[in-house]
Amino acid sequence: MPTQIQDPKRAWSVLIVSTLAFTVCFMVWMMFGVIGIPIKKMLDLNATQFGLLTAMPVLTGSLIRVPLGIWTDRYGGRIVMACLMAATVPAIWMMGYATAYWHFLTIGLFVGLAGGSFSVGTPYVARWFPKSRQGMAMGVYGAGNSGAAVNKFLAPVLLVAFGWAAVPHVYAAIMLGTLVLFWMFSHTDPSHQVASNVKFMDQLQALKDPKVIKYCQYYSIVFGGYVAMSLWMVQYYVGEFGLDIRLAALLAACFSLPGGVLRAFGGILSDKYGAHAVTWWVLWVSWICLFLLSYPQTDFTVMTVTGPATFHIGLNVYFFTGLMFVLGIAWAFGKASVFKYISDDYTDNIGTISGIVGLAGGLGGFVLPVLFGALMDLTGVRSSAFMLMYGVVWVSLIWMYWTEVRSRPVMGQHAGLAPSQV
């Protein structure tokens, strides 16, 4: 198995500039997580309508991931990524002129194209590196998820200084500048493209593979949950703890930033210890954090020997932020480990499989904010969002145990290895 990079200069140039492009795309994709708050106030939206508003760009960015992954296999990542970024610039700019709810929903669909960049860049950068380094490469590229945190740093400053409408205008200029840099420093290798005689439907045969469905489930948590929480957290801090939008965005970045940046480290761990081991521990850490985050602010009275005594149980803002920080780290590792599964099992079809799995993760990011809003309108409990995620993690833990953990030796020199490796 080759371990050396064949063209290091071009490979690292592609990885760096692609990661920059993905960071900007993700920043744009998460824009409603901040500007949605003044828009919600302006349009007098309820929690469900706000959830749909924030999730609308995620829908398009999810649905387009499969065709983008296939086109990347066929035409190469450079041209597909450049066309995608160029297509989003007019929609981002027009967002600043929207005035009605349907305006935001419609334009949000076109802005959401930026979210499809993940399925382009993942196979594009992976093929510049040997298999033993692909987990690292995809992890570094995936660190562009930190664009969600960049949005939380930049958008509140622009919003307070110039109003919410300035944010999409500045973001459109940044996207255009990034497109120019990407085209200047990226490269094309025709050997990375899938042979032209491979048909569209042949590539989609992977949907029949049960392992692909399982990886979709994992990714709907570590990526779909990450996207949903990144969109939901600023307004959660404002509503739950009564914080100013700038402080709320700063604390929300404590989840978004490690959830993006540390993905590269998760790729390195996945290369070293394997995708299964990393994913298994990610799910358990998620389960513990979400269990604690699910508990709502509660006052209860106990009859004691001296009379009634009232107690309060609930997370304060510091403990809450600490748990979100840990959850962000876990999901960063999980996003990398799921794609290590893909690079290990589907070397010749990374683009298509990453598109399918990315679609599932993105759809999770679309559905979850809407469900968060609906649950809050229904129950009046903000932490119901974490209760929902806790249940989803339970499903994945049980699924992983029955399909992977039970088939592995737990003692001896082969502990942790798949049966085929023993």
C-alpha positions as CSV (number, residue, x, y, z in Angstrom):
1,M,0.0,0.0,0.0
2,P,1.6,3.4,-1.0
3,T,2.2,5.7,1.9
4,Q,3.9,8.6,0.0
5,I,2.1,11.5,-1.6
6,Q,2.9,11.4,-5.3
7,D,2.8,15.2,-5.8
8,P,3.1,16.8,-2.3
9,K,3.1,20.4,-3.5
10,R,-0.1,20.2,-5.5
11,A,-1.7,17.9,-2.9
12,W,-1.2,20.3,0.0
13,S,-2.2,23.3,-2.2
14,V,-5.4,21.6,-3.1
15,L,-6.1,20.6,0.5
16,I,-5.4,24.1,2.0
17,V,-7.4,26.1,-0.6
18,S,-10.3,23.6,-0.6
19,T,-10.5,23.8,3.2
20,L,-10.7,27.6,2.9
21,A,-13.4,27.3,0.3
22,F,-15.4,24.9,2.4
23,T,-15.0,27.1,5.5
24,V,-16.5,30.0,3.7
25,C,-19.3,27.9,2.2
26,F,-20.2,26.5,5.6
27,M,-20.1,30.1,7.1
28,V,-22.7,31.1,4.5
29,W,-24.7,27.9,5.0
30,M,-25.1,28.7,8.7
31,M,-25.9,32.4,8.2
32,F,-29.5,32.1,9.5
33,G,-28.2,30.8,12.8
34,V,-27.5,34.5,13.7
35,I,-29.4,36.8,11.3
36,G,-32.5,34.6,11.8
37,I,-32.9,36.1,15.3
38,P,-33.7,39.7,14.2
39,I,-35.6,38.3,11.3
40,K,-37.7,36.2,13.7
41,K,-38.5,39.3,15.7
42,M,-39.2,41.4,12.6
43,L,-41.6,38.9,11.2
44,D,-43.0,37.7,14.6
45,L,-42.3,34.0,13.9
46,N,-43.0,31.2,16.3
47,A,-40.4,28.5,17.1
48,T,-41.5,26.1,14.4
49,Q,-41.4,28.9,11.7
50,F,-38.0,29.9,13.0
51,G,-36.8,26.3,12.8
52,L,-38.0,26.0,9.2
53,L,-36.3,29.4,8.3
54,T,-32.9,28.3,9.7
55,A,-33.2,24.8,8.1
56,M,-34.3,25.8,4.6
57,P,-30.7,26.3,3.2
58,V,-29.8,23.0,4.7
59,L,-32.5,21.2,2.6
60,T,-31.0,22.3,-0.7
61,G,-27.4,21.7,0.5
62,S,-28.4,18.2,1.4
63,L,-30.4,17.2,-1.7
64,I,-27.7,18.3,-4.1
65,R,-25.0,16.3,-2.3
66,V,-25.5,13.0,-4.2
67,P,-25.4,14.5,-7.7
68,L,-22.4,16.7,-6.7
69,G,-20.5,13.7,-5.4
70,I,-21.2,11.9,-8.7
71,W,-20.2,14.9,-10.8
72,T,-17.0,15.2,-8.8
73,D,-16.1,11.6,-9.6
74,R,-16.9,12.2,-13.3
75,Y,-15.6,15.8,-14.0
76,G,-13.2,16.5,-11.2
77,G,-13.5,18.5,-8.0
78,R,-12.0,21.8,-9.2
79,I,-14.5,22.6,-11.9
80,V,-17.5,21.4,-9.8
81,M,-16.5,23.4,-6.7
82,A,-15.8,26.6,-8.7
83,C,-19.2,26.4,-10.5
84,L,-21.0,25.7,-7.2
85,M,-19.4,28.7,-5.4
86,A,-20.1,31.0,-8.4
87,A,-23.8,29.9,-8.4
88,T,-24.3,31.0,-4.8
89,V,-23.0,34.6,-5.0
90,P,-26.2,36.2,-6.5
91,A,-28.5,34.5,-4.0
92,I,-26.4,35.5,-1.0
93,W,-26.4,39.1,-2.2
94,M,-30.2,39.1,-2.8
95,M,-30.8,37.9,0.8
96,G,-30.1,41.4,2.0
97,Y,-33.2,42.7,0.1
98,A,-35.7,40.1,1.3
99,T,-38.7,41.5,3.3
100,A,-41.3,38.7,3.5
101,Y,-41.1,35.2,5.1
102,W,-41.5,33.5,1.7
103,H,-38.7,35.6,0.3
104,F,-36.3,34.3,3.0
105,L,-37.5,30.7,2.4
106,T,-37.1,30.9,-1.3
107,I,-33.7,32.6,-1.4
108,G,-32.5,30.4,1.4
109,L,-33.0,27.4,-0.9
110,F,-30.5,28.9,-3.4
111,V,-28.1,30.0,-0.7
112,G,-28.2,26.4,0.6
113,L,-26.3,25.2,-2.5
114,A,-23.2,26.2,-0.6
115,G,-23.7,23.3,1.7
116,G,-23.2,20.8,-1.1
117,S,-19.5,21.8,-1.2
118,F,-18.7,19.0,1.3
119,S,-19.5,16.2,-1.2
120,V,-17.3,17.9,-3.8
121,G,-14.3,18.6,-1.6
122,T,-14.2,15.3,0.3
123,P,-13.4,13.0,-2.7
124,Y,-11.4,15.8,-4.4
125,V,-8.9,16.2,-1.6
126,A,-8.9,12.4,-0.6
127,R,-7.6,11.3,-4.0
128,W,-4.5,13.5,-3.8
129,F,-3.3,11.4,-0.8
130,P,-2.6,7.7,-0.3
131,K,-5.2,5.6,1.5
132,S,-3.2,5.6,4.8
133,R,-3.4,9.4,4.8
134,Q,-6.9,9.9,3.5
135,G,-8.5,10.0,7.0
136,M,-6.2,13.0,7.8
137,A,-6.9,14.7,4.5
138,M,-10.7,14.4,4.8
139,G,-10.4,15.4,8.4
140,V,-8.5,18.6,7.6
141,Y,-10.9,19.4,4.8
142,G,-13.9,18.7,7.1
143,A,-12.4,21.2,9.6
144,G,-14.1,23.7,7.3
145,N,-17.2,23.0,9.5
146,S,-15.6,25.7,11.7
147,G,-17.2,28.1,9.3
148,A,-20.2,27.8,11.6
149,A,-18.1,29.3,14.4
150,V,-16.7,32.0,12.0
151,N,-20.3,32.9,11.3
152,K,-20.9,33.4,15.0
153,F,-17.9,35.6,15.4
154,L,-18.4,37.8,12.3
155,A,-22.2,38.0,11.8
156,P,-23.1,39.5,15.2
157,V,-20.5,42.2,14.8
158,L,-21.8,43.1,11.3
159,L,-25.4,42.9,12.6
160,V,-24.9,45.2,15.5
161,A,-22.8,47.7,13.5
162,F,-24.8,47.8,10.3
163,G,-28.0,45.8,10.6
164,W,-28.8,42.2,9.6
165,A,-29.0,43.1,5.8
166,A,-25.3,43.9,5.8
167,V,-24.3,40.3,6.6
168,P,-25.4,38.7,3.3
169,H,-23.8,41.5,1.3
170,V,-20.4,41.1,3.1
171,Y,-20.7,37.3,2.8
172,A,-21.3,37.5,-1.0
173,A,-18.1,39.6,-1.4
174,I,-16.2,37.0,0.7
175,M,-17.5,34.1,-1.3
176,L,-16.5,35.8,-4.6
177,G,-13.0,36.5,-3.3
178,T,-12.6,32.9,-2.1
179,L,-13.7,31.6,-5.5
180,V,-10.9,33.6,-7.2
181,L,-8.3,32.2,-4.7
182,F,-9.6,28.6,-5.1
183,W,-9.3,28.8,-8.9
184,M,-5.8,30.2,-8.6
185,F,-4.3,27.6,-6.2
186,S,-6.3,24.4,-7.0
187,H,-5.3,21.7,-9.5
188,T,-6.8,19.0,-11.7
189,D,-5.6,15.4,-12.1
190,P,-7.5,13.5,-14.8
191,S,-6.6,10.1,-13.2
192,H,-8.8,11.0,-10.2
193,Q,-11.9,10.9,-12.4
194,V,-14.2,7.9,-12.7
195,A,-14.1,6.3,-16.2
196,S,-16.7,7.8,-18.5
197,N,-18.3,4.4,-19.2
198,V,-19.5,4.2,-15.6
199,K,-23.2,5.0,-15.6
200,F,-25.2,7.2,-13.2
201,M,-27.3,4.3,-12.1
202,D,-24.3,2.0,-11.6
203,Q,-22.9,4.4,-9.1
204,L,-26.2,4.6,-7.2
205,Q,-26.2,0.8,-6.7
206,A,-24.4,1.5,-3.4
207,L,-27.8,2.5,-2.0
208,K,-28.6,-1.3,-1.7
209,D,-25.6,-1.8,0.6
210,P,-26.9,-1.9,4.3
211,K,-23.5,-0.6,5.5
212,V,-24.2,2.7,3.6
213,I,-27.6,3.0,5.4
214,K,-25.8,2.5,8.7
215,Y,-23.2,5.1,8.0
216,C,-26.0,7.5,7.0
217,Q,-27.5,6.9,10.5
218,Y,-24.2,7.7,12.2
219,Y,-23.7,10.8,10.1
220,S,-27.2,12.1,10.7
221,I,-26.1,12.5,14.4
222,V,-22.5,13.7,14.2
223,F,-23.1,16.1,11.2
224,G,-26.9,16.5,11.1
225,G,-26.9,17.2,14.9
226,Y,-24.0,19.5,14.6
227,V,-25.7,21.6,11.9
228,A,-29.0,21.7,13.8
229,M,-27.4,22.7,17.1
230,S,-25.2,25.3,15.3
231,L,-28.3,26.9,13.9
232,W,-30.3,26.5,17.2
233,M,-27.8,27.5,19.9
234,V,-27.7,31.3,19.6
235,Q,-31.4,31.7,20.0
236,Y,-31.3,29.0,22.8
237,Y,-28.8,31.0,24.8
238,V,-30.9,34.2,24.2
239,G,-34.1,32.5,25.3
240,E,-32.9,30.2,28.1
241,F,-30.3,32.4,29.7
242,G,-31.4,35.9,28.6
243,L,-28.0,36.8,27.0
244,D,-27.2,39.5,24.5
245,I,-26.9,38.2,20.9
246,R,-23.2,38.9,20.8
247,L,-22.4,37.0,24.0
248,A,-24.9,34.2,23.0
249,A,-23.1,33.8,19.6
250,L,-19.7,33.8,21.4
251,L,-20.7,31.0,23.8
252,A,-22.4,29.1,21.0
253,A,-19.1,29.1,19.2
254,C,-17.7,27.0,22.0
255,F,-19.7,24.2,20.4
256,S,-19.2,25.1,16.8
257,L,-15.5,25.8,16.8
258,P,-14.2,22.5,18.2
259,G,-16.9,20.7,16.3
260,G,-15.2,21.9,13.1
261,V,-11.5,22.5,13.8
262,L,-10.9,19.2,15.7
263,R,-12.3,17.1,12.8
264,A,-8.8,17.0,11.4
265,F,-7.6,15.4,14.7
266,G,-10.5,12.9,14.5
267,G,-9.2,11.9,11.0
268,I,-5.7,11.2,12.4
269,L,-7.2,9.1,15.3
270,S,-9.3,7.2,12.8
271,D,-6.3,6.4,10.7
272,K,-4.5,5.2,13.8
273,Y,-7.2,3.3,15.7
274,G,-9.8,2.6,13.1
275,A,-13.2,4.1,12.3
276,H,-15.1,1.7,14.5
277,A,-13.3,2.4,17.7
278,V,-13.5,6.2,17.3
279,T,-17.2,6.1,16.3
280,W,-18.1,3.8,19.2
281,W,-16.6,6.1,21.8
282,V,-18.1,9.2,20.1
283,L,-21.6,7.8,20.5
284,W,-21.1,7.0,24.2
285,V,-19.7,10.4,25.0
286,S,-22.7,11.9,23.0
287,W,-25.1,9.8,25.0
288,I,-23.7,11.1,28.4
289,C,-23.7,14.7,27.3
290,L,-27.2,14.7,25.9
291,F,-28.6,12.9,28.9
292,L,-27.3,15.8,31.1
293,L,-28.4,18.5,28.6
294,S,-31.9,17.0,28.4
295,Y,-32.8,17.8,32.0
296,P,-35.0,21.0,32.0
297,Q,-34.9,23.7,34.6
298,T,-36.9,22.2,37.5
299,D,-38.2,23.3,40.8
300,F,-39.7,20.7,43.2
301,T,-40.8,20.6,46.8
302,V,-40.1,17.8,49.2
303,M,-41.9,17.3,52.5
304,T,-39.2,17.0,55.2
305,V,-39.5,16.5,59.0
306,T,-39.3,20.2,59.4
307,G,-41.8,21.1,56.7
308,P,-41.7,21.6,52.9
309,A,-38.3,22.3,51.3
310,T,-38.0,23.6,47.7
311,F,-35.1,22.6,45.5
312,H,-33.9,23.7,42.0
313,I,-32.2,21.5,39.5
314,G,-30.9,22.8,36.2
315,L,-27.8,23.6,34.3
316,N,-26.3,27.0,34.6
317,V,-24.8,28.7,31.6
318,Y,-21.2,27.6,32.5
319,F,-22.0,23.9,32.9
320,F,-24.2,24.0,29.9
321,T,-21.5,25.5,27.7
322,G,-18.9,23.0,29.1
323,L,-21.1,20.1,28.0
324,M,-21.7,21.6,24.6
325,F,-17.9,22.0,24.2
326,V,-17.4,18.3,25.0
327,L,-20.3,17.4,22.6
328,G,-18.7,19.5,19.9
329,I,-15.4,17.7,20.2
330,A,-17.1,14.3,20.2
331,W,-19.0,15.1,17.0
332,A,-15.9,16.5,15.3
333,F,-14.2,13.1,15.8
334,G,-17.3,11.3,14.7
335,K,-17.6,13.3,11.5
336,A,-14.1,12.2,10.6
337,S,-14.5,8.6,11.6
338,V,-17.6,8.0,9.6
339,F,-15.8,9.2,6.4
340,K,-12.9,6.9,7.3
341,Y,-15.3,4.0,7.1
342,I,-16.2,5.2,3.6
343,S,-12.6,5.6,2.4
344,D,-11.8,2.1,3.8
345,D,-14.8,0.4,2.3
346,Y,-15.4,2.3,-1.0
347,T,-12.0,3.4,-2.3
348,D,-13.2,3.6,-5.9
349,N,-16.5,5.2,-5.2
350,I,-15.8,7.8,-2.5
351,G,-17.6,10.7,-4.3
352,T,-20.9,8.8,-4.7
353,I,-20.9,7.3,-1.2
354,S,-19.8,10.5,0.5
355,G,-22.7,12.2,-1.4
356,I,-25.2,9.7,-0.2
357,V,-24.0,9.8,3.4
358,G,-23.7,13.6,3.3
359,L,-27.2,13.7,2.0
360,A,-28.4,11.8,5.1
361,G,-26.4,14.1,7.4
362,G,-27.7,17.2,5.7
363,L,-31.3,16.0,5.9
364,G,-30.8,15.5,9.6
365,G,-29.6,19.1,9.8
366,F,-32.8,20.1,8.0
367,V,-35.3,18.0,9.8
368,L,-33.9,18.5,13.4
369,P,-34.3,22.3,13.7
370,V,-37.9,22.0,12.5
371,L,-38.5,19.3,15.1
372,F,-36.8,21.3,17.7
373,G,-39.2,24.2,17.1
374,A,-42.2,22.0,16.9
375,L,-41.3,20.3,20.2
376,M,-40.8,23.6,21.9
377,D,-44.1,24.9,20.7
378,L,-45.8,21.7,21.8
379,T,-44.1,21.3,25.2
380,G,-42.8,24.7,26.1
381,V,-39.5,23.0,27.2
382,R,-36.4,24.2,25.4
383,S,-34.3,21.2,26.4
384,S,-36.7,19.0,24.5
385,A,-34.2,19.5,21.6
386,F,-31.6,17.5,23.5
387,M,-34.2,14.9,24.6
388,L,-34.8,14.2,20.9
389,M,-31.1,13.9,20.1
390,Y,-30.6,11.6,23.1
391,G,-33.2,9.2,21.6
392,V,-31.5,9.3,18.2
393,V,-28.1,8.4,19.8
394,W,-29.7,5.5,21.6
395,V,-30.8,4.1,18.2
396,S,-27.3,4.3,16.8
397,L,-25.7,2.7,19.8
398,I,-28.0,-0.3,19.7
399,W,-27.6,-0.6,15.9
400,M,-23.8,-0.4,16.2
401,Y,-23.7,-3.0,19.0
402,W,-25.7,-5.6,17.0
403,T,-24.0,-5.0,13.7
404,E,-20.4,-4.4,14.7
405,V,-19.5,-4.7,18.4
406,R,-20.9,-8.2,18.9
407,S,-18.8,-9.6,16.0
408,R,-15.5,-8.3,17.5
409,P,-13.3,-10.1,20.0
410,V,-13.2,-8.2,23.3
411,M,-10.1,-9.9,24.7
412,G,-6.7,-10.9,23.5
413,Q,-4.3,-9.6,20.8
414,H,-7.2,-9.3,18.2
415,A,-9.5,-7.2,20.5
416,G,-11.1,-4.4,18.6
417,L,-10.4,-5.9,15.1
418,A,-13.1,-6.8,12.6
419,P,-13.5,-10.6,12.1
420,S,-11.9,-10.2,8.6
421,Q,-8.8,-8.8,10.2
422,V,-8.3,-11.5,12.7
